[in-house]
Amino acid sequence: MTSTGYDGSFGRRFGVVLLAGLPGIVALVGYIYLTTPPSAVPAGLTLPLLAVVSGINPLLLLVVACLIGVYATPRTRLHSYLLDRVSTGERIWPRLREEAGLAIGVGLVGTIVVLGLDIVFAPFVAGDLPASAIGGTRPSLLEVLAFAPVRFLYGGITEELLLRFGLMSALALAGWYVTGRPSAGPGGGVMWTAIVVSAVLFGVGHLPALAQSVGLTPALIGRTVLLNALVGVLLGWLYWRRSLEAAMVAHATFHVPLVALSLVQVTVL
């Protein structure tokens, strides 16, 4: 056992967490390929090439996040059972099983809160947001089915590697150093700062994709950042108090009711 709590080479741990995030990138590329109309393909590109190119930026971000996370996570006393599996051979599921109920509950609470606030915000963004969880333009069944893997794989796993494993761990480590390392690991104040900052950036990170389909207004920006940041705080808390994998379970669970509502919208209503 090393002084940071992990055996095994840095490269091996990095490779394993990177592989965990790759299915999300593939799901994103597949979604763009399946749902982008030919008229939207820029001149000089084919649809397959456009889809592949669209995955380069998130892939590079994932690589950076995994490098940072493998270094920062053990030093901040945050937990990843995947890293433990690589380093010690300890199985993931027996440990995650104890946290699964809480993680699922947190994910469902997050969904309820977001849907409730979406209703509250609806009168303020009705003219700006043509499609939302509570109404608007109806997506096609293909779009809903193609986006479901993005929700579960990219959202549930890849985004957690980007925002919690990479960014939040880095912020916690930086805050611990800035405060003079007064204890064996970051204190509550440092951790809550890392949680909130990473959650707000999680919300801000949803704006570019939204801007591609609608014009951003102050109300729409506030709604998007707030709703996603609230979810980010819940997920960050889980990462801090339980594990990265618990945050992944909660994030995936958060999307289950949203996918179900979308399917009802396109098949029943």
Summary of the structure (lengths in Angstrom):
residues: 269
radius of gyration: 19.2
end to end distance: 57.2
largest distance: 58.3
contacts: 886
relative contact order: 0.15
helix: 77%
strand: 1%
